[in-house]
Amino acid sequence: MILTMLGVFLVHVLLGLPLFLSLLVTAIVGFIFVDPSMIPRMLPQQFFGGINVFSLMAIPLFILAGNLMNASGLTERLMGFARLMVGHLRGGMGHVNVVSSVFFAGVNGSAVADTSALGSLLVPAMEKEGYSRAFAAGLTAGSSLIGPIIPPSIFMILYASLTNTSVGDLFLAGIIPGLLLGAAFMGMNAWYAWRHRLPKSGRLPTLKELTVTFVAAMPALVAPVIIVAGIVLGFVTPTESGALTALYVALCGVLLGNLRLRHCWRAIIDTARLTCAIFLIMAASATISWLLSYAQVPSQFVSLLSPYVDSAIIILLLLSAITFLTGMFMEEVSALMLLTPIFAPVAMMAGIDPVHLGVIITLNITIALITPPLGACVFVAAAVSRLEIVSLFKTIWPFVLTAIAVLLLIIFFPALALWLPSTFG
């Protein structure tokens, strides 16, 4: 049954059918194997039930906050502050690229949005500084992986809804891994700048310049604090935090004089389109997840891996390998929705903390955004930098390996993910 469903899914994807329809057709094939009479009753019920979760309402609100941030000019203020902080170093624009991704991650939570928003501005600037266009596009795509790791994270919200894990704990657990990703990519950039003898650009900023730029960027820098502190301290739910953040960003844009009614309308339309795409995929994936659970596939998977449950490290490495390979050929939301219900029982049997598992799965799914052949961030980076996708796929592998090195650190040293939740959660 599983092989037949997988074959049906791949055939329909290759034929160009929309992803959620490919998933629905695959679900129907699975129901035919299990019990065809369940199709009229269980298919629509599970399709709707997959998105009938209150915590998922946070997703469109965080997407809206990111879109409003771009429309209100706050993104440019963050980039200006990042440029003043690290722009004077050798390879300064590459460092600005990474630091801007860290700042932008604190509001949006989407790697694709990060690549699109920052790539069009930073790739040409890096090229002027002496970078090859391929490396500049690769660094933009690679640093965008920080977006779904540092809170807020759309993937973490989805994982929390599937496993009843605390969103606040997951958000706290993503901070150190996200910063480690940023440090790793800055190290790559420093090595590239030294190897190609890129000149230092600019001068060391004065205290006055830093203060003025910091004050200008303060409205944007406060947003991540509102998100994390509000959830962790129990003042707001994730959904309320998303609404509060969107309202805060909109008010900042209006008070700064950059946000007009047409900008708000454009941001709402873009948010609705992306939300509809995500929720349709989630609903169809939830249908297959329920079907696999009904067919006892998770328990069979647990039995298959039961000889290794004495070692949490081996289990996490096996789950990571499966997630990584799946993410290379499947859309990331679908992969997360399908794999999490199967992996969670195995992790529980091995004594793995669900928060640690959430960070590992999120990081694996995120790395898939820059891996061939379906890495969405690579396609976006190629489009904004006007590069052939094949040439960028050749350049992206060092960034993939760097992200995998950070993933292995998180696997072998769980405290990197669990220290903040255990201290403040």
Secondary structure, DSSP 8 states (H G I E B T S, - for coil): -HHHHHHHHHHHHHTT--HHHHHHHHHHHHHHHH-GGGHHHHHHHHHHHTT--GGGGHHHHHHHHHHHHHHTTHHHHHHHHHHHHHTTSBTHHHHHHHHHHHHHHTT---HHHHHHHHHHHHHHHHHHTT--HHHHHHHHHHHGGGTTTSSS-HHHHHHHHHHT--HHHHHHHHHHHHHHHHHHHHHHHHHHHHHTT--B-S----HHHHHHHHHHHHHHHHHHHHHHHHHHTTSS-HHHHHHHHHHHHHHHHHHTT---HHHHHHHHHHHHHHHHHHHHHHHHHHHHHHHHHHTTHHHHHHHHHGGGTT-HHHHHHHHHHHHHHHHHHS-HHHHHHHHHHHHHHHHHHTT--HHHHHHHHHHHHHHGGGSTTT-HHHHHHHHHHT--HHHHHHHSHHHHHHHHHHHHHHHH-THHHHHHHHHH-
